[in-house]
Every structure is written in structure tokens, then in C-alpha cells.
Amino acid sequence: MSDRATAFDRMMNPWAYDADGNLTDSARAREAARTQLNSASASGGGGGGGGGGGFSADTNALTTAGNNSDQIHARLNTEGRGADEATAKVSTSLASWSTGKAAAGAADTWDQCVAALGGTIGQTTQALRATAANYRQNESAVQHDLGN
């Protein structure tokens, strides 16, 4: 059995163990891959911090994704509210009916959802742009510090 072979792990990941409580071949392969990814000294992989670089960031892709996110945000604010006028007419025209009240409630819920989604997309846009800028700034600082 491996170090992972605890009772809790067997309970949470029954697919990973055979009838005798040993890791299956598939689970061992995943464990080896996870260990390599988590090891800074692994050849060809590894996380940040001194492992010799298996990591890179495409700042142009991050910037493009931020720009695309911004366009989606702008469209959401216009196209996402396209049914507001028609829904308002229905809810006003049928105000004494349950259909009119339901239409008004649906419109309110829809507007809240569009606003929440817009907020999330706006935050994503800013995060993508800030991440790209941070990578550029850090790369420039590293290049400067190394005298390149």
C-alpha cells in the first residue's frame, strides 16, 4: 500500500483501490503524475520557485482574453436587457392577471442575474488585464536583475 492508502482516502476514492486495498495501476499512474507536477525538481515540470522553468505565461493571450471579456461585458449590458421593454408592456397590460405579475417578477429576477453576471465578467476582465500587466512587469524586472 502507498502513503495514500488511508481509510479516509479509500472511502473518498474507492475507484483508486482494488479489493485488497491497494492502489490500482491507474491510480498509481495518476499519483506519479501528481507527484511530478507538484515537485519543483521534476524534470520537464514542476511548480514555481527554482525548478528550472517548465512554466510560461502568454501575456498577449491574457490581454486578448481581457479584451474579449470586455466586449462580452458591453454586449451583455445591451443585449442582456433586450426584452425589458416588451416584458414591461406585458406586465403592465396584464397587471391584474397572475401572468402580468409573473412577467414583472421574471423581469426583476432577470435584471438581477444580468447585473450579477456583468459584475463577474467585469471582475474577470480586470483580473485578466492585471495578470497580464503583472507578468510583463515581473518579467521585465527579472530581465533587468539578470542584466539581460
C-alpha positions in Angstrom: 0.0 0.0 0.0 1.1 3.6 -0.6 1.1 6.5 1.7 -2.3 7.5 0.3 -3.9 4.2 1.5 -5.7 5.6 4.5 -9.2 4.6 5.5 -10.5 8.0 4.7 -8.8 8.1 1.2 -10.2 4.6 0.4 -13.7 5.8 1.4 -13.4 9.1 -0.6 -11.8 7.5 -3.7 -13.0 3.9 -3.9 -12.2 3.9 -7.6 -8.5 4.2 -6.8 -8.3 0.9 -4.8 -8.6 -2.8 -5.6 -10.4 -5.3 -3.4 -7.3 -5.8 -1.3 -7.0 -2.0 -0.5 -4.0 -1.4 -2.9 -3.8 1.4 -5.4 -4.8 0.4 -8.9 -2.4 0.8 -11.8 -4.4 3.7 -13.0 -4.4 5.4 -9.6 -0.6 4.8 -9.2 0.0 6.5 -12.6 -2.1 9.5 -11.5 -0.2 9.6 -8.3 3.1 9.6 -10.1 1.9 12.4 -12.4 0.6 14.4 -9.5 3.9 14.0 -7.7 5.8 15.1 -10.8 3.6 18.2 -11.2 4.0 19.1 -7.5 7.7 18.6 -7.5 9.8 21.7 -8.2 12.8 19.5 -9.0 10.9 17.3 -11.5 12.4 17.3 -15.0 10.1 18.9 -17.5 7.6 20.0 -15.0 7.1 21.4 -11.6 5.7 24.4 -10.0 7.2 27.8 -9.5 10.2 28.6 -7.3 13.5 27.5 -8.6 12.6 24.4 -10.5 14.2 25.5 -13.7 11.2 26.6 -15.7 8.5 24.5 -17.1 6.2 27.4 -16.7 5.4 30.3 -19.0 2.6 32.8 -19.4 1.4 34.2 -22.7 0.7 37.8 -21.8 -0.7 38.6 -25.3 -3.3 35.8 -24.8 -4.2 37.2 -21.4 -4.7 40.6 -22.9 -6.7 39.3 -25.7 -8.9 37.3 -23.3 -9.4 40.5 -21.2 -10.4 42.5 -24.3 -12.8 39.7 -25.4 -14.2 39.6 -21.9 -14.7 43.4 -22.0 -16.6 43.0 -25.3 -18.9 40.4 -23.8 -19.5 42.7 -20.9 -20.5 45.5 -23.2 -22.8 43.3 -25.2 -24.4 41.8 -22.0 -25.4 45.3 -20.8 -27.2 46.0 -24.1 -28.4 42.6 -25.4 -29.0 41.2 -22.0 -31.6 43.8 -21.4 -33.3 43.5 -24.8 -36.5 42.0 -23.5 -37.0 44.7 -20.8 -39.4 46.9 -22.8 -41.5 44.0 -24.1 -41.7 42.4 -20.7 -42.7 45.8 -19.1 -45.6 46.0 -21.7 -46.8 42.5 -20.8 -46.6 43.1 -17.1 -48.4 46.5 -17.4 -51.0 45.2 -19.8 -51.8 42.1 -17.7 -51.2 43.7 -14.3 -54.4 42.3 -12.8 -53.5 38.8 -14.0 -51.1 36.4 -12.5 -49.3 36.3 -15.9 -48.5 40.1 -15.6 -47.2 39.7 -12.1 -45.1 36.7 -13.1 -43.7 38.7 -16.0 -42.7 41.5 -13.7 -41.1 39.1 -11.3 -39.3 37.4 -14.0 -38.0 40.7 -15.4 -36.8 41.7 -12.0 -35.0 38.4 -11.5 -33.5 38.6 -15.0 -32.2 42.1 -14.3 -30.6 40.9 -11.1 -29.0 38.0 -12.9 -27.7 40.2 -15.7 -26.3 42.6 -13.2 -24.6 39.9 -11.2 -23.1 38.3 -14.4 -22.0 41.7 -15.6 -20.2 42.3 -12.3 -18.5 38.9 -12.5 -17.4 39.5 -16.1 -16.2 43.0 -15.3 -14.1 41.5 -12.4 -12.7 38.8 -14.8 -11.8 41.4 -17.4 -9.9 43.4 -14.8 -8.2 40.3 -13.4 -7.0 39.2 -16.8 -5.6 42.6 -17.6 -4.0 42.9 -14.2 -2.5 39.5 -14.5 -1.0 40.2 -18.0 0.4 43.5 -16.7 1.9 41.8 -13.6 3.6 39.1 -15.7 5.0 41.8 -18.0 6.3 43.8 -15.1 7.8 40.8 -13.3 9.4 39.5 -16.5 10.9 43.0 -17.1 12.2 43.1 -13.5 13.8 39.7 -13.8 15.4 40.6 -17.1 16.7 43.8 -15.5 18.0 42.0 -12.4 19.8 39.4 -14.6 21.3 42.1 -16.7 19.7 40.8 -19.9 
